[in-house]
Amino acid sequence: MKQQKITYRIRQDGVVYETTEGTEGNECERLTQDIENALGTLSNRIHKPEYYKSQQTVTDVTLQHDQDQT
């Protein structure tokens, strides 16, 4: 798993900018959801190119078929 990083920049007028690194797809929104809710109303969201990449999920599946079953 990649290292995930959230960076916050807070302007003097109180506006908070949030940037994520090491995430793909909507993983960035899930990662930052709690802090965004605590900070208040979200006024704007700009997605980086990584947002549009699909997340790769690796799942091991074993299938067994019994040919004697009717």
Steps between C-alpha positions, in 0.01 A plus 500: 500500500626848411566752771209741521559862595260788574636855496306797639569864422309753710480857374488801734129544423430145623453329164647148511654331195534125512716290267540123497781289360529125450131441430307400189132519415267619774737370767605863566142597589463206739835584659408864567125471569518518882725806513292677233186442705673641808627808315159604366351566160702396196499786248697344214660171400755461222598146404853421391561257209549215751131526590406377153721191521317185594598331820644155457350243731672166524277217614598138522212274407496122501222328312421135543261311280389149585417328173317219679221728621169476315 
